[in-house]
Amino acid sequence: MTLRISVLDQSTASRGRTQAEAIRETLDLARRCDALGYHRYWVSEHHNSDSIVGTAPEVLMAAIAATTRRIRIGSAGVMLPHYSSLKVAEQFRVLDAIAPGRIDLGVGRAPGSDRLTGFALNPHSNAADEFPRQVLDLQAWVSGQPLQEGHPFAAIKAHPLGPTVPELWILGSSDYGAQLAAHFGLPYAFAYFFSDGRGVEQALDLYRRNYRPSERHPHPQATICVWALAADTEAEARRLLHTRELWRVGFEKGLRNALVPPDEAAAQPYTEPERAVIDALRRKAFVGTADQVSGRLHELAQRLELDELVIVTWTYEPQPRHRSYELLADAFDLRRTAADTSL
């Protein structure tokens, strides 16, 4: 079985460079990953963060769709409770018109922000409770199928219509998303990097065991998003990891700061509890040479019975991140795989 490898780009901001540069770096990396043979390129939605500045995945996707050739492009994801299902369906129908058959619509229930920012985005406090209904409506509108009989909006269509439709995914890091995806017969992506893998076996088991086949997806289709970093030497990869280590220490304190250079992060006077956070991260991190990282990723995919992994990588400067994706593309022989599947 061929293991497909995809990308999650969170448009991370680095201190000393503008946040606008982070967005342009996302576009650069997308074009590079298209050429390298990656299967999908997903972008995330976060708000009120100085470290993750991709606030509008549908806008980023339009730019990526217009400047790439074959890679699938998606959201990981649109935080649906902030929005109208009809408006999201329309946005992604337009995206599918730009890049027919290449659009993924990943949706999640989490706010992608703090409570106050979530309220500012949508003042309706019960919006998250409406998520299953929103997904049901979105599933119909984005696919061009009629809404259920008696629906108050049954006469409304999401335009533009076309011969292809976006592929709808449910995203999550808990049992809730897995069960919802299974109930609606939709693909499911687990945020492995967010929870350091906690709960992944249970979520995937719930999804597969309770899956209700749908017309488009007669069988369960699952993936996980994993944080990974490869470099030319293990020592260099470990050095680059210092940037994320400092960010993670801040994250545990509720901070969302811009990324700092790895050598500066390594020189921080960490407390013992902070060192414990870093040690735990290092033990679980997929970091090293391309052979080391790809080997561990293969083992993880086999253990979880997955045929696709989505890789997210942070570095202070864009060049090491590009290099990491290049090294892993070679290790997984992605260019040959992409060429074979296009025949």
Secondary structure, DSSP 4 states (H G I P E B T S, - for coil): -PPEEEEEE--B-BTTS-HHHHHHHHHHHHHHHHHHT-SEEEE----S-SSB----HHHHHHHHHHH-SS-EEEEEEEEGGGS-HHHHHHHHHHHHHHSTT-EEEEEESS-SS-HHHHHHH---TTGGGGHHHHHHHHHHHHHTPPPPTT-TTTT---SPP-S--PEEEEEESSHHHHHHHHHHT--EEE-HHHHTTTTHHHHHHHHHHT----SS-SS--EEEEEEEEE-SSHHHHHHHHHHHHHHHHHHHTT--PPB--HHHHHTS---HHHHHHHHHHHHH-EEESHHHHHHHHHHHHHHHT-SEEEEE---SSHHHHHHHHHHHHHHTTHHHHHHHHT-
